[in-house]
Amino acid sequence: MQSEGLLGAVVYNLFSVGIEKRRLPLNWKWIAPGQETSSGVTSSSTSPTCEDSDFDSDRENFRPVPPATTTSLHLGLGSTSDGTPATNPAEEDDISAGSGFFQTPSGRRVRGVIRFGVRDVDVIPGSEREKGFISIEGTMLKPEEERKLVEEERHRAGGSSRKNSDSQGNSRQENGMSGAVPSANTDTGGVAPTTEASTRKRREKRSKKSGS
């Protein structure tokens, strides 16, 4: 399974593997649906086979799977001698052309066996007890390339957390200021004059009583 952001694979027909685009070989190029025809790339030039004399699996970063013969297709025999599922290039060309595919610098379509490193393993519980699924997160980068990418991801994550912390601190300061007690010099909107008037009236009443 190939999409613009992910390359999917299966290990031993049991475990699924997902490799992010940023962890694929840096020289692989994504060919979107319809782009193959518009760019003039033909199916024959992008479909590698084991018979290609000039095919270098180390340079291309994958090994093509032997195509299935007509007899094996009719009999339902869909695997090679090493257990790898055999393929029908014509059918897979039509499928990948409609959904997009990755292409190597030499113009070959990525399809076959890949070598990858394991970054993480996730165990997904199944519906029955003691049964589950294993999902693998992989990488095809060289060790030094993977270390560099991990450092970049940590740096971005650290910058994002600091930014969120600063924004929360500013929000708390604004909330504290909104509830501040007015100072003595703050205009109270006429409260002080009203208090003075009531005090003056009480004094006048006390003076009248004392005079009487």
C-alpha positions in Angstrom: 0.0 0.0 0.0 1.4 3.4 -1.0 0.1 6.9 -0.4 1.7 10.3 -0.5 2.4 10.3 3.2 2.9 6.6 4.0 4.4 3.4 2.7 2.7 0.2 4.0 4.1 -3.3 3.9 3.5 -6.7 5.4 6.0 -8.9 7.2 5.6 -12.7 6.8 2.0 -12.1 5.9 1.3 -11.4 9.6 2.5 -8.0 10.7 1.7 -4.7 9.2 4.4 -2.1 8.8 4.0 1.7 8.3 6.8 4.0 7.2 6.2 7.7 7.1 7.2 9.6 4.0 9.9 11.5 5.8 11.5 8.2 6.8 11.6 6.8 3.2 14.7 7.1 1.1 15.3 10.8 0.4 15.7 10.3 -3.3 12.3 8.6 -3.8 9.7 10.7 -5.5 5.9 10.5 -5.2 4.0 10.1 -8.5 0.4 11.2 -8.0 -2.5 9.5 -10.0 -2.5 10.8 -13.6 1.0 12.3 -13.3 2.5 9.2 -14.8 0.8 9.8 -18.2 1.2 13.6 -18.2 4.9 13.3 -17.4 5.5 10.8 -20.2 6.6 8.0 -18.0 5.7 4.6 -19.5 4.7 1.5 -17.6 7.6 -0.5 -19.0 10.2 1.9 -17.6 8.7 1.9 -14.1 8.0 -1.8 -13.5 11.2 -3.6 -12.4 11.6 -7.3 -12.6 14.2 -9.7 -11.4 15.4 -10.1 -14.9 16.6 -6.5 -15.2 20.3 -6.8 -15.7 21.1 -3.3 -14.7 18.9 -3.3 -11.5 20.8 -2.6 -8.3 18.8 -3.3 -5.3 21.2 -1.4 -3.0 20.9 1.7 -5.1 17.1 1.4 -5.6 16.5 0.5 -1.9 14.2 -2.4 -2.8 14.2 -5.8 -4.5 11.6 -6.6 -7.1 9.3 -9.6 -6.7 9.4 -12.2 -9.5 6.2 -12.0 -11.6 3.7 -14.9 -11.4 3.4 -17.1 -14.5 0.1 -17.6 -16.3 -0.1 -21.2 -15.0 0.4 -20.2 -11.4 -2.2 -17.5 -11.7 -4.8 -20.0 -13.0 -3.9 -22.5 -10.2 -3.9 -19.9 -7.5 -0.3 -20.4 -6.7 0.7 -16.9 -5.6 4.1 -17.3 -4.0 7.8 -17.7 -4.9 10.3 -20.3 -3.7 11.2 -18.1 -0.7 7.6 -17.5 0.3 7.3 -14.0 -1.1 4.0 -13.5 -2.9 4.3 -13.5 -6.6 2.9 -10.6 -8.6 1.1 -9.9 -11.8 2.9 -6.7 -13.1 0.2 -5.7 -15.6 -2.6 -5.8 -12.9 -0.4 -4.0 -10.3 0.6 -1.3 -12.8 -3.1 -0.5 -13.3 -3.8 -0.4 -9.6 -0.8 1.8 -8.6 -1.3 4.1 -11.5 -4.8 4.9 -10.2 -3.7 5.5 -6.6 -0.2 6.8 -7.0 3.2 5.3 -6.3 6.8 6.1 -5.2 9.5 6.2 -7.9 13.3 5.8 -7.6 15.7 8.3 -9.3 16.2 5.8 -12.1 12.5 6.0 -12.9 11.5 2.6 -11.5 8.3 2.1 -9.6 8.8 1.0 -6.0 7.2 -2.5 -5.8 8.7 -5.5 -4.1 10.7 -6.3 -1.0 12.2 -3.5 1.1 14.7 -3.5 4.0 13.8 -1.3 7.0 14.6 -0.6 10.6 12.1 -0.9 13.5 11.4 2.3 15.4 8.4 1.2 17.5 6.1 -1.8 18.0 2.5 -1.4 19.0 0.4 -4.3 20.3 -3.3 -3.8 19.5 -5.7 -6.0 21.6 -8.0 -8.2 19.7 -11.6 -9.0 20.3 -10.7 -12.3 22.0 -8.6 -12.7 25.1 -4.9 -13.4 24.6 -5.2 -12.4 20.9 -4.1 -9.2 19.3 -2.2 -7.6 16.4 1.3 -6.2 16.1 1.8 -3.0 14.2 5.3 -1.9 13.4 6.6 1.6 12.8 9.6 1.5 10.5 12.2 3.6 8.9 14.4 3.3 5.8 16.7 6.1 6.6 20.4 5.5 7.4 21.3 5.6 11.1 22.8 9.1 10.9 19.8 10.4 8.9 17.4 8.9 11.5 19.2 10.4 14.4 19.2 13.8 12.7 15.4 13.5 12.1 14.7 12.5 15.7 16.7 15.5 17.0 14.7 17.8 14.7 11.4 16.3 15.9 12.5 16.8 19.5 13.5 20.4 18.8 10.1 21.1 17.2 8.2 19.5 20.1 10.2 21.4 22.7 9.6 24.7 20.9 5.9 24.0 20.7 5.6 23.2 24.4 7.5 26.4 25.4 5.2 28.4 23.2 2.1 26.9 24.8 3.6 27.5 28.3 4.3 31.2 27.5 0.8 31.7 26.2 -0.7 30.2 29.3 1.4 32.4 31.5 0.3 35.5 29.7 -3.3 34.5 30.1 -2.9 34.0 33.8 -1.4 37.5 34.2 -4.2 39.1 32.2 -6.8 37.3 34.4 -5.1 38.5 37.6 -5.0 42.1 36.4 -8.7 42.1 35.6 -9.5 41.4 39.2 -7.2 44.0 40.8 -8.5 46.1 43.7 -8.7 49.9 42.7 -6.1 52.1 44.4 -6.8 55.1 46.6 -6.4 57.4 43.6 -8.9 55.5 41.4 -12.1 57.3 40.5 -14.9 55.6 42.4 -17.7 57.2 40.4 -19.1 59.4 43.1 -19.0 57.1 46.1 -16.6 59.3 48.1 -18.8 62.5 47.8 -21.9 60.6 48.9 -20.1 59.4 52.0 -19.0 63.0 52.9 -22.6 64.3 52.6 -24.0 61.6 54.9 -21.2 62.4 57.5 -22.1 66.1 57.3 -25.8 65.4 57.9 -25.0 63.3 61.0 -22.9 66.2 62.4 -25.7 68.7 61.8 -28.2 66.5 63.7 -25.9 66.1 66.6 -25.3 69.9 66.8 -29.1 70.6 66.7 -29.6 68.2 69.6 -26.9 69.7 71.7 -28.4 73.2 71.1 -31.8 72.3 72.1 
